[in-house]
Amino acid sequence: MEHWSSGYPPRTKQNVLDADATLILTMGRHVTGGTRLTAKLAQESGRPWLAVNLESPQAVDNLLTWLRELDPVVLNVAGSRESKYPGIQRTVAAFLRTVIDRFREK
């Protein structure tokens, strides 16, 4: 459902509240801007969240462990913009395909 606000902070908050958990995907270890707001809102609301550095060799395994422990029905996925990190969209798509394939294996 489309949110009433044109600003991203209220939409981000609603996305966090509507989900069972929030996954934040980053390139590198730094979480900035709207991504930082997402983490802050998840923490303040007491919702589970995980920031995953896509450059980490353990990224897939860490996410799979977290997903299996939580077993969320609705997962909010957030992260850096393509305009700020060119190529992140393709990297995220490949990463999530790998996670989904591995999740289905077990």
N, C-alpha and C positions, 0 to 999 in steps of 0.2 A: 504494500500500500504506500502510495506517495505521501511523504511527510509534508506538513503544512509550511515548514520553514525553508527559505531559500539559503539560509546559512548552514554551514556544515556542523557547528557544535551541537545544535539541538538534534540534527539527524543522526550524528554520531552517537549521542547519548541514547536515543531511541533504539538504534541498532544494537547497542550493548545490552540494553534492558530486555529487548525482544529475544535475545539468544540465550542458550544454555551456557555458552562459553564463547570466548573471543580468541581468535588466532591472529597474531600480528606477524607479518612476514617482512623481513628487512634485508637489505644488502649491507652487510657490515653490522657492527654492534650498536650503532647510534640510532636512537628513536627520536625523531623530531616532529615538530608541527602537529598536524592532525593525527598522526600516528601516536605521538606522545599523549595527545588528548585522549585517544581511545584507551590507551593503557591506564591513564589516570582515572577515567570514568569507570572502567572495569574494576579497578582496585577499590575505588570509593563505593561502588555499588555491591561489593562483595561477590562479584561474578568471577568465575575462574577465567584466567587468561594466560596465554603463553606467547612470548616473543621468540621467533625463530630466525636466526641469521642464516639466510640461504647459502652463504659462503662456507658454512660449517660442514665438515665431513659427517658429523653426527646429526644433522638436521632432520633427515628422514626418520631415523631411529628414535630421536627425542620426541618428535611429533607423534609417531605411532604409539609410543608408550603412553603419552599424555592422553591421546584419544581413546585408547583402550581402557585406561583407568576411569576417565570421565564418562565415556559413552554418551556424548551430547546428541540430542535430536536436531537442534538448530545450532549451527556454528556460524558465528559472525567472523568473516575473514577481512582483515584490514592490512594496510601496508602503504609503502611509499608510492608516489605517483610516477607514472611513466615519464612525465615531463622532467622530473627531478632525477630519475634513475633510468635513462634510456635502456631498454632491453628487459626491464624487470617484469613486464607483462608476460613475455615469452618464457622467462626463467620461472616465474610462478606457475604458469600453466604446466610446464614440464615437471616441476617439483610436485604439484598436486596430483598429476597423473601417476607419478611414481608412488606417492603415498597411497592413493586409492588402490592401485594394483597390489601393493604389498599388504594393505589392510584386508583385502579380499582373500589373500592367500591363507590366512590363519583364521 
